[in-house]
Amino acid sequence: MTRPHLSRRNLLLAGLGLAGTGGLAACARITPTGGAGTIGPVPSASPTPGQRLVTASLTPRPTTLDLAGTTVQTWAYGDTVPGQTIRATAGDFLRVTVDNRLPTDTSVHWHGVRVSNAADGVPGVTQDPIRPGTQYLYEFTAPDPGTYFFHPHSGVQLDRGLYAPLIIDDPAEPGAYDAEWIVVLDDWIDGTGTTPDDVLKKLIDGGGSMGGMTGNGGMGHGSMGGGASTGTSSTGTGSSGGMAMGPAPWGDSGDVTYPHFLINGRVPADPAVFTAKPGQKIRIRFINAASDTIFSVALGGHRMTITHADGHAVRPTETGAFYLGMGERYDAVVTLNDGAFPLVAAPFSKTGQAMAVVRTGAGAAPAADVRPAELNGQVLIGSTLQSADAARLPQRTPDTTLDLVLGGQMQPYQWTINGASFGKNTPLTATAGQRLRIRVANQTMMTHPLHLHGPAFALADSGLRKDTVLLAPMESRVIDLDPDPGQWAVHCHNIYHAEAGMMILLNATPR
């Protein structure tokens, strides 16, 4: 349902060879077919009679970002980070034009949205890359309400400023709150003397032992041969109802040391400020657009009620703090007190934090390094939430059961699924529309946020609907889904792990 367009600059820029950068090289590493540019155009699509049309334009391009007085060079959708939110209603037809003004290829993946396979945004799998100086048109129906976001599926471009929220409203939702805020978390290194491509190269060349990586890089990440337990993790979360006191069971959760952590593109020294009145009920849509960082999130002096996970309704669950993995989204509602409060996202096993200010009245703004007491108590592990009845996947006996094993090591820096890196591993195969059960085992000592493109899956033990789930070291889970026709990417949403091979295809053939 996408089709490419050529601009007048295309031949000139292609002739100059501007696509030959590290980002393109990284993209080529994970292309399983005979190189990029082999998919070709696909038929265009149109809204059905009576279907509402929503149009938008994206312009990925080089820009500058001011981080509290520090100017960094980066790439973004326009001149803001995050990019401008795209908003529609469930059932709308979206038509998004991408005008690529970057010096390299790019693409757009609609993270978590149940799009047609042709619009999924994976170069070499579902489309040709969008070349420099060209335009590309994405067309799809957004069938399901929820909190989503979009970003490139090309190299490590996600670790720049190329991301933005995509909100699909529910026309049947009562909207029992006074206001809505969108909170986007990120880890930031681009333009601080290095780039994500430089970081990836150092990881691959040095096995995580060179500058730009975490202090524990290369230690304890090795493949742990043998089987992993089935069902829930050995981390003990089952006995605590999904709550963890103090340190979480994530083991090593990142490879990169970041100088900055952002909320809505701003650092704690120059924070984003959300304003409201005391007593107002606010819906907050949290999105983790980070590439290598799990956050613990808390609003000082408040308890939040989680209502949605990855766009799907859950049984409302109150908590003072919760973990948010790369690619995950959680919606929460909170009734605000009177004063000025810190909204903090603390990176797990890393130094620093992201912080914004929630102001409903007088009082001094919180210090940039403030730590809410809620982060020292119980922290919700989102994968143990319970699905709302209306969001459950209908019960069916699995037609096919497959295994998916996460493996790899830091030295050499290579991550695998089912024993091989992407392009060398054998795709998973299933029949579209039939019930597929996947037994997932993380056989490493590192946490991986596993993301499946296409229809959302259900955790077999709880029915929780997700498209991204954190897998702790040596943790196993069973997931169920009814795949749509097409080739769907399955990968770790730590972008450096994905680029180093932790990705596989799920090929779902029509009945």
Backbone torsions as a table, in degrees:
resi	resn	phi	psi	omega
1	MET	NA	14.5	176.0
2	THR	-115.5	158.6	173.2
3	ARG	-147.7	139.8	-178.4
4	PRO	-84.1	154.6	174.9
5	HIS	-129.8	144.2	177.6
6	LEU	-99.5	136.0	173.4
7	SER	-96.4	172.3	-179.6
8	ARG	-68.5	-19.1	-179.3
9	ARG	-85.4	-6.9	-168.0
10	ASN	-59.5	-51.5	-174.9
11	LEU	-65.3	-38.6	179.6
12	LEU	-63.3	-50.2	-177.6
13	LEU	-66.1	-39.1	178.3
14	ALA	-63.0	-38.8	179.1
15	GLY	-65.7	-29.3	178.5
16	LEU	-77.4	-9.8	177.2
17	GLY	70.5	31.6	-176.8
18	LEU	-71.0	-10.2	179.8
19	ALA	-81.7	-7.4	-174.7
20	GLY	-84.2	61.8	-179.9
21	THR	-115.1	176.7	179.3
22	GLY	-59.9	-34.4	-179.1
23	GLY	-62.9	-41.4	178.9
24	LEU	-68.1	-38.8	179.3
25	ALA	-61.9	-40.0	179.1
26	ALA	-64.7	-40.9	179.2
27	CYS	-62.3	-41.0	-177.6
28	ALA	-64.8	-28.4	-178.2
29	ARG	-62.9	-29.4	-175.5
30	ILE	-107.5	17.3	176.8
31	THR	-88.3	116.6	-171.6
32	PRO	-81.4	-16.5	-177.4
33	THR	-98.3	-164.2	-172.9
34	GLY	-76.6	48.5	178.7
35	GLY	91.1	169.3	-178.6
36	ALA	-73.3	163.2	176.5
37	GLY	83.0	25.7	-175.9
38	THR	-115.3	0.9	-175.9
39	ILE	-87.2	-44.7	178.7
40	GLY	82.7	172.1	-178.5
41	PRO	-68.9	154.5	177.4
42	VAL	-122.6	159.1	-178.0
43	PRO	-59.7	144.2	176.7
44	SER	-75.0	166.4	-179.5
45	ALA	-127.6	163.3	179.9
46	SER	-141.0	152.3	175.6
47	PRO	-66.5	148.8	176.6
48	THR	-76.0	160.9	179.2
49	PRO	-54.2	128.7	-179.9
50	GLY	86.4	-9.8	179.7
51	GLN	-79.1	132.6	-178.4
52	ARG	-73.5	135.6	179.5
53	LEU	-101.2	128.3	175.2
54	VAL	-117.5	124.9	-179.7
55	THR	-113.9	150.3	177.4
56	ALA	-154.4	160.2	177.9
57	SER	-129.4	137.6	176.3
58	LEU	-120.1	135.8	178.5
59	THR	-127.2	83.7	174.5
60	PRO	-65.8	126.7	-175.7
61	ARG	-159.8	161.1	173.9
62	PRO	-65.9	142.9	178.4
63	THR	-156.7	179.3	176.8
64	THR	-118.3	151.6	-179.6
65	LEU	-130.5	133.8	178.9
66	ASP	-96.5	112.7	178.2
67	LEU	-105.1	82.0	179.0
68	ALA	54.1	46.0	178.1
69	GLY	98.2	-13.6	175.2
70	THR	-96.1	120.0	-178.8
71	THR	-93.3	127.0	178.7
72	VAL	-122.4	145.4	174.7
73	GLN	-89.5	135.6	-178.8
74	THR	-154.2	-173.6	171.6
75	TRP	-118.3	141.9	-178.3
76	ALA	-153.1	169.4	173.4
77	TYR	-85.6	86.0	-172.8
78	GLY	91.9	-139.8	-175.5
79	ASP	-116.1	13.1	-179.4
80	THR	-125.5	151.5	174.3
81	VAL	-130.3	121.4	-6.2
82	PRO	-63.3	167.7	173.6
83	GLY	-69.8	173.7	-177.8
84	GLN	-64.1	136.0	179.2
85	THR	-65.5	136.0	168.5
86	ILE	-98.8	131.0	-176.4
87	ARG	-129.9	136.2	178.7
88	ALA	-148.5	-179.6	176.7
89	THR	-115.5	144.9	-179.5
90	ALA	-50.9	131.2	-178.1
91	GLY	98.0	-11.2	178.8
92	ASP	-71.2	156.2	174.5
93	PHE	-100.3	122.2	-178.5
94	LEU	-101.7	136.7	176.4
95	ARG	-129.4	107.5	-173.1
96	VAL	-119.6	121.8	178.1
97	THR	-96.7	128.8	178.4
98	VAL	-109.9	119.6	178.0
99	ASP	-107.0	101.0	-172.1
100	ASN	-80.4	107.4	176.8
101	ARG	-109.7	19.8	174.1
102	LEU	-82.1	163.2	175.8
103	PRO	-85.1	19.1	-178.8
104	THR	-154.6	172.1	177.4
105	ASP	-65.1	156.6	174.6
106	THR	-151.1	-176.1	178.4
107	SER	-165.0	173.2	176.1
108	VAL	-134.3	123.7	174.1
109	HIS	-107.4	132.7	-177.4
110	TRP	-94.6	86.0	-165.8
111	HIS	-63.6	116.3	177.0
112	GLY	90.5	-13.2	-177.1
113	VAL	-82.5	134.5	-179.6
114	ARG	-81.8	77.6	-179.3
115	VAL	-92.0	169.0	170.0
116	SER	-66.6	153.4	-174.0
117	ASN	-59.0	-36.8	-177.3
118	ALA	-65.1	-22.2	-178.3
119	ALA	-98.4	10.4	-170.6
120	ASP	-75.3	-20.0	171.1
121	GLY	82.0	34.3	179.2
122	VAL	-114.2	103.2	-178.4
123	PRO	-58.6	140.4	-179.5
124	GLY	82.0	-7.7	179.4
125	VAL	-122.3	-53.7	-177.9
126	THR	-114.5	-11.2	-178.5
127	GLN	-161.3	165.1	166.0
128	ASP	-74.8	152.9	173.6
129	PRO	-63.7	153.3	176.3
130	ILE	-85.0	110.1	-174.6
131	ARG	-72.6	157.8	175.5
132	PRO	-57.7	137.5	177.9
133	GLY	79.4	8.4	179.0
134	THR	-117.3	164.4	175.2
135	GLN	-112.7	155.7	179.8
136	TYR	-142.3	142.8	-177.2
137	LEU	-114.5	121.1	172.9
138	TYR	-100.3	131.6	179.7
139	GLU	-134.6	125.6	-179.2
140	PHE	-164.1	157.4	170.5
141	THR	-90.9	135.5	175.7
142	ALA	-97.6	97.6	-170.2
143	PRO	-80.5	-23.9	-168.9
144	ASP	-119.4	134.6	175.5
145	PRO	-69.7	156.5	176.5
146	GLY	154.6	176.7	176.4
147	THR	-97.7	117.1	-178.7
148	TYR	-130.6	178.7	169.3
149	PHE	-152.7	171.1	-179.8
150	PHE	-132.4	152.2	-175.2
151	HIS	-164.6	166.9	177.7
152	PRO	-69.0	155.9	168.6
153	HIS	-119.0	47.3	-175.4
154	SER	-133.4	112.5	179.1
155	GLY	56.8	-142.0	179.2
156	VAL	-105.8	32.8	-178.7
157	GLN	-64.1	-24.9	177.1
158	LEU	-58.3	-28.6	-177.2
159	ASP	-84.4	16.3	166.8
160	ARG	-104.9	-142.0	-179.4
161	GLY	-105.2	21.3	-173.9
162	LEU	-91.2	79.4	175.0
163	TYR	-162.1	155.0	178.8
164	ALA	-163.6	154.1	179.2
165	PRO	-72.2	148.7	169.2
166	LEU	-127.1	112.9	-176.6
167	ILE	-110.3	122.8	177.5
168	ILE	-110.9	110.0	-175.8
169	ASP	-77.8	152.1	177.4
170	ASP	-98.0	114.1	-178.1
171	PRO	-65.8	-17.7	-178.7
172	ALA	-96.5	-2.4	-176.8
173	GLU	-76.9	134.8	-177.4
174	PRO	-69.8	-23.1	-179.8
175	GLY	66.2	50.8	-175.6
176	ALA	-82.9	59.3	177.0
177	TYR	-153.5	162.4	-173.7
178	ASP	-88.7	-28.5	-178.6
179	ALA	-156.4	167.1	-179.9
180	GLU	-132.0	136.1	174.9
181	TRP	-121.7	145.1	172.9
182	ILE	-109.8	124.6	-177.2
183	VAL	-120.8	114.0	-177.5
184	VAL	-110.8	122.2	-179.6
185	LEU	-97.7	147.6	178.7
186	ASP	-154.7	152.8	167.9
187	ASP	-104.0	141.9	-169.0
188	TRP	-131.8	128.0	175.2
189	ILE	-136.7	-17.7	-174.6
190	ASP	-62.0	134.1	176.4
191	GLY	78.3	8.5	-179.6
192	THR	-102.7	33.4	-176.2
193	GLY	101.3	-2.0	178.2
194	THR	-154.7	175.3	177.0
195	THR	-132.2	163.5	175.7
196	PRO	-57.2	-35.3	177.7
197	ASP	-64.7	-39.0	176.3
198	ASP	-62.8	-42.9	-179.5
199	VAL	-61.5	-45.7	179.4
200	LEU	-60.9	-43.0	179.7
201	LYS	-61.5	-41.9	179.0
202	LYS	-65.2	-39.6	177.5
203	LEU	-61.0	-45.0	-178.1
204	ILE	-70.4	-42.4	-177.5
205	ASP	-73.1	-35.1	-172.7
206	GLY	-111.9	2.8	179.2
207	GLY	61.2	30.9	176.9
208	GLY	83.8	5.2	-175.8
209	SER	-97.9	1.7	-177.1
210	MET	-102.8	175.0	-178.3
211	GLY	-60.3	153.5	-180.0
212	GLY	93.9	-6.2	179.9
213	MET	-111.3	167.7	-179.9
214	THR	-67.5	157.3	-178.4
215	GLY	-63.8	-24.8	179.8
216	ASN	-97.4	12.8	179.4
217	GLY	-60.3	137.7	178.6
218	GLY	83.4	2.5	-178.4
219	MET	-117.7	115.9	172.9
220	GLY	81.2	9.7	-179.0
221	HIS	-95.3	-1.8	-170.7
222	GLY	-62.8	160.9	178.8
223	SER	-65.0	135.8	179.6
224	MET	-106.6	93.4	-174.8
225	GLY	-59.0	159.6	-178.5
226	GLY	96.8	177.0	-175.5
227	GLY	-81.4	162.8	174.7
228	ALA	-112.7	160.2	-178.6
229	SER	-66.3	156.4	178.0
230	THR	-98.9	165.1	179.2
231	GLY	77.5	-132.2	-177.8
232	THR	-83.0	168.1	-177.4
233	SER	-70.1	161.3	174.0
234	SER	-83.0	12.8	-176.5
235	THR	-80.2	-9.3	177.8
236	GLY	90.7	7.5	-177.9
237	THR	-68.9	-24.5	-178.5
238	GLY	-64.7	-34.2	-177.6
239	SER	-83.4	-10.2	-178.0
240	SER	-112.2	14.0	177.4
241	GLY	64.5	29.6	179.2
242	GLY	83.9	9.2	-179.4
243	MET	-109.8	141.1	179.5
244	ALA	-123.9	130.4	176.1
245	MET	-86.5	127.7	176.8
246	GLY	66.9	-134.8	-174.6
247	PRO	-59.4	140.7	179.1
248	ALA	-88.0	163.4	-177.1
249	PRO	-85.3	39.8	-173.6
250	TRP	-89.7	-7.8	-177.0
251	GLY	61.0	-140.3	172.6
252	ASP	-82.3	126.5	-172.6
253	SER	-119.1	3.7	179.6
254	GLY	-164.0	158.4	-177.1
255	ASP	-112.2	-11.4	-168.6
256	VAL	-117.8	135.3	172.4
257	THR	-89.0	120.7	-177.2
258	TYR	-105.6	135.0	177.2
259	PRO	-77.4	-19.1	-176.7
260	HIS	-139.2	148.7	169.7
261	PHE	-129.1	135.8	-168.1
262	LEU	-119.6	147.8	162.1
263	ILE	-119.7	119.3	-178.6
264	ASN	51.9	42.3	173.2
265	GLY	80.1	9.5	-175.8
266	ARG	-126.4	146.7	179.5
267	VAL	-92.6	163.6	-177.5
268	PRO	-58.4	-28.2	179.4
269	ALA	-70.3	-19.2	177.8
270	ASP	-140.5	68.6	-165.4
271	PRO	-76.6	156.1	166.4
272	ALA	-66.3	144.9	-179.1
273	VAL	-122.9	124.4	176.2
274	PHE	-105.5	128.4	-177.5
275	THR	-116.3	145.3	178.1
276	ALA	-161.1	-174.9	177.3
277	LYS	-107.2	149.6	176.7
278	PRO	-57.3	138.8	179.2
279	GLY	88.3	-9.9	178.7
280	GLN	-72.7	147.3	177.4
281	LYS	-99.7	123.3	-173.7
282	ILE	-117.2	134.5	169.5
283	ARG	-94.4	125.2	178.6
284	ILE	-113.9	125.7	176.3
285	ARG	-100.9	108.1	-178.7
286	PHE	-94.6	131.5	179.1
287	ILE	-129.6	127.1	174.2
288	ASN	-99.6	100.6	178.1
289	ALA	-94.6	11.0	-179.4
290	ALA	-68.2	158.9	-178.2
291	SER	-100.4	-19.7	-171.4
292	ASP	-148.3	15.9	-168.9
293	THR	-135.5	129.1	168.3
294	ILE	-91.7	135.3	-179.8
295	PHE	-112.8	149.5	164.5
296	SER	-102.6	125.6	-171.1
297	VAL	-114.5	134.6	177.9
298	ALA	-151.5	148.4	171.1
299	LEU	-110.2	111.2	-174.8
300	GLY	-54.3	134.7	177.4
301	GLY	77.3	12.0	-176.5
302	HIS	-139.7	159.0	167.1
303	ARG	-118.0	139.5	-178.5
304	MET	-108.9	155.2	175.0
305	THR	-113.6	114.4	179.0
306	ILE	-73.9	128.6	-177.5
307	THR	-116.3	-24.8	-176.9
308	HIS	-143.1	145.8	174.0
309	ALA	-125.9	121.6	-178.5
310	ASP	51.1	36.4	176.3
311	GLY	91.0	-7.1	-175.2
312	HIS	-108.6	138.6	-176.2
313	ALA	-66.6	140.6	176.2
314	VAL	-124.3	166.3	172.5
315	ARG	-65.9	123.1	-175.5
316	PRO	-51.5	128.8	-174.8
317	THR	-132.5	121.4	-178.5
318	GLU	-85.8	141.2	179.5
319	THR	-156.1	156.6	173.8
320	GLY	-88.3	-23.5	-179.0
321	ALA	-158.7	158.0	179.4
322	PHE	-150.6	155.2	176.2
323	TYR	-86.8	143.5	179.4
324	LEU	-133.2	108.7	-178.5
325	GLY	-84.4	165.6	180.0
326	MET	-57.8	126.0	179.2
327	GLY	88.4	-11.9	-179.9
328	GLU	-81.6	154.7	173.3
329	ARG	-136.3	136.8	174.9
330	TYR	-131.3	137.7	172.8
331	ASP	-102.3	140.5	179.4
332	ALA	-139.6	153.7	171.2
333	VAL	-118.0	146.6	-177.9
334	VAL	-147.8	140.2	173.4
335	THR	-98.2	123.2	-167.1
336	LEU	-85.9	141.4	172.8
337	ASN	-85.7	-178.0	-176.9
338	ASP	-98.1	122.5	177.1
339	GLY	142.4	-155.3	177.2
340	ALA	-124.1	128.1	-170.0
341	PHE	-132.1	148.0	177.7
342	PRO	-86.9	130.6	168.1
343	LEU	-101.8	109.3	-168.8
344	VAL	-117.5	137.3	170.3
345	ALA	-119.1	105.5	-177.5
346	ALA	-94.0	123.0	-179.3
347	PRO	-71.8	132.3	-179.5
348	PHE	-71.3	129.7	176.1
349	SER	63.0	23.4	177.8
350	LYS	-133.9	163.9	-178.9
351	THR	-95.7	139.3	179.5
352	GLY	105.9	-175.8	177.5
353	GLN	-166.3	165.2	168.5
354	ALA	-101.6	144.7	-177.8
355	MET	-150.4	136.2	170.7
356	ALA	-125.4	168.1	-178.7
357	VAL	-113.9	131.3	171.7
358	VAL	-105.9	117.0	-175.3
359	ARG	-120.2	124.0	175.5
360	THR	-120.9	-4.3	-177.9
361	GLY	-169.4	-162.9	-177.1
362	ALA	-73.2	168.0	178.7
363	GLY	127.9	153.9	179.3
364	ALA	-68.9	145.7	176.3
365	ALA	-67.3	145.6	178.3
366	PRO	-61.5	150.2	175.6
367	ALA	-65.9	153.4	-176.8
368	ALA	-62.1	-28.0	-176.8
369	ASP	-104.5	17.7	-178.4
370	VAL	-62.7	143.8	177.4
371	ARG	-121.3	109.7	178.9
372	PRO	-60.4	143.2	179.7
373	ALA	-60.8	-26.2	-179.1
374	GLU	-60.6	-26.5	179.2
375	LEU	-74.2	-15.3	179.0
376	ASN	-92.5	-3.1	-179.6
377	GLY	-105.4	-141.4	-178.8
378	GLN	-76.5	134.0	-179.5
379	VAL	-121.0	123.5	-175.7
380	LEU	-71.5	130.4	170.5
381	ILE	-94.2	109.8	-167.2
382	GLY	-61.5	-27.5	-177.1
383	SER	-68.4	-8.7	178.3
384	THR	-99.9	8.3	171.5
385	LEU	-65.1	159.9	178.6
386	GLN	-105.0	136.7	-179.9
387	SER	-67.5	142.2	167.6
388	ALA	-66.9	148.4	-175.8
389	ASP	-56.8	-40.4	-176.5
390	ALA	-68.9	-19.3	-177.5
391	ALA	-95.7	-2.4	-175.3
392	ARG	-70.1	146.3	171.0
393	LEU	-73.6	130.6	179.9
394	PRO	-54.2	140.0	-178.6
395	GLN	-70.0	131.3	177.3
396	ARG	-151.0	152.6	172.8
397	THR	-76.1	130.5	179.7
398	PRO	-57.9	135.1	174.3
399	ASP	-84.5	-30.7	-178.5
400	THR	-141.0	139.2	175.7
401	THR	-123.4	128.2	-178.1
402	LEU	-126.8	160.6	177.4
403	ASP	-111.6	142.3	177.4
404	LEU	-135.6	116.6	-174.4
405	VAL	-117.2	123.3	177.3
406	LEU	-90.4	129.3	-179.9
407	GLY	-143.5	-179.9	176.6
408	GLY	137.4	-175.7	-176.5
409	GLN	-160.4	168.8	-179.6
410	MET	-86.7	-30.2	-176.9
411	GLN	-130.4	102.8	-1.7
412	PRO	-71.6	158.5	-176.8
413	TYR	-76.8	95.6	-177.0
414	GLN	-150.2	130.3	-178.7
415	TRP	-121.9	145.3	-168.4
416	THR	-134.4	161.4	165.7
417	ILE	-129.4	128.1	-177.6
418	ASN	55.5	41.3	169.3
419	GLY	86.6	0.1	-178.8
420	ALA	-150.3	159.0	177.6
421	SER	-78.2	162.3	-179.0
422	PHE	-56.6	137.6	-175.3
423	GLY	93.4	-21.8	176.5
424	LYS	-112.0	-17.7	176.9
425	ASN	-85.2	158.6	-177.6
426	THR	-86.4	125.2	-179.3
427	PRO	-57.5	147.8	170.0
428	LEU	-72.1	146.4	-179.2
429	THR	-128.5	141.8	179.4
430	ALA	-155.0	174.6	177.0
431	THR	-107.4	127.8	-178.3
432	ALA	-58.5	138.0	177.5
433	GLY	87.4	-18.7	176.4
434	GLN	-85.9	159.5	179.9
435	ARG	-78.8	122.8	179.6
436	LEU	-111.3	130.6	174.2
437	ARG	-111.1	129.9	178.2
438	ILE	-119.9	123.9	175.2
439	ARG	-93.5	110.7	-174.7
440	VAL	-102.1	130.4	178.1
441	ALA	-129.7	122.7	174.1
442	ASN	-90.7	103.9	-178.2
443	GLN	-100.5	36.2	174.7
444	THR	-125.0	169.7	176.5
445	MET	-96.7	27.9	179.6
446	MET	-129.4	148.3	177.8
447	THR	-80.9	138.4	179.1
448	HIS	-128.6	126.6	171.5
449	PRO	-83.6	104.4	-176.8
450	LEU	-83.8	126.6	-178.3
451	HIS	-120.8	129.4	175.8
452	LEU	-109.6	128.1	172.3
453	HIS	-76.8	157.8	179.3
454	GLY	91.6	-156.3	-177.8
455	PRO	-59.9	145.0	177.7
456	ALA	-63.8	151.4	177.6
457	PHE	-100.5	173.4	174.6
458	ALA	-122.9	135.9	171.3
459	LEU	-70.1	124.9	-170.5
460	ALA	-63.7	-29.0	-175.5
461	ASP	-81.0	-25.2	-174.9
462	SER	-125.6	-16.3	-176.1
463	GLY	81.8	-0.2	-179.1
464	LEU	-59.7	128.6	179.3
465	ARG	-88.8	131.3	-177.8
466	LYS	-148.5	163.0	164.3
467	ASP	-121.2	-10.1	177.3
468	THR	-139.3	130.3	-178.7
469	VAL	-137.8	136.5	176.7
470	LEU	-77.9	129.0	177.0
471	LEU	-113.9	111.3	-180.0
472	ALA	-69.1	165.9	177.9
473	PRO	-54.0	130.9	178.2
474	MET	62.7	19.2	179.0
475	GLU	-88.8	143.4	175.3
476	SER	-122.4	144.8	176.1
477	ARG	-141.4	157.0	175.2
478	VAL	-115.5	128.4	-179.4
479	ILE	-124.7	148.5	179.6
480	ASP	-122.1	144.4	176.4
481	LEU	-158.3	162.3	174.1
482	ASP	-115.6	92.1	-172.4
483	PRO	-67.4	146.6	170.9
484	ASP	-84.4	161.5	179.7
485	PRO	-63.0	141.0	174.8
486	GLY	134.8	-176.4	176.1
487	GLN	-103.0	116.5	-174.5
488	TRP	-115.6	132.0	177.7
489	ALA	-75.8	140.7	173.4
490	VAL	-128.7	121.1	-172.7
491	HIS	-158.8	164.1	171.1
492	CYS	-73.1	135.4	-179.5
493	HIS	-91.3	10.1	157.1
494	ASN	-74.9	110.7	-169.1
495	ILE	-62.4	-28.7	179.2
496	TYR	-73.1	-35.4	174.9
497	HIS	-67.4	-41.8	178.9
498	ALA	-61.5	-43.3	-179.1
499	GLU	-69.2	-24.7	177.5
500	ALA	-91.4	11.7	168.6
501	GLY	120.4	-7.9	-174.3
502	MET	-82.8	72.7	-179.8
503	MET	-155.7	150.4	177.2
504	ILE	-149.2	162.1	176.6
505	LEU	-102.2	144.1	168.8
506	LEU	-108.9	110.4	-179.9
507	ASN	-95.6	112.2	-179.9
508	ALA	-108.6	110.9	-177.4
509	THR	-90.5	147.1	177.9
510	PRO	-61.5	154.2	178.5
511	ARG	-64.4	NA	NA
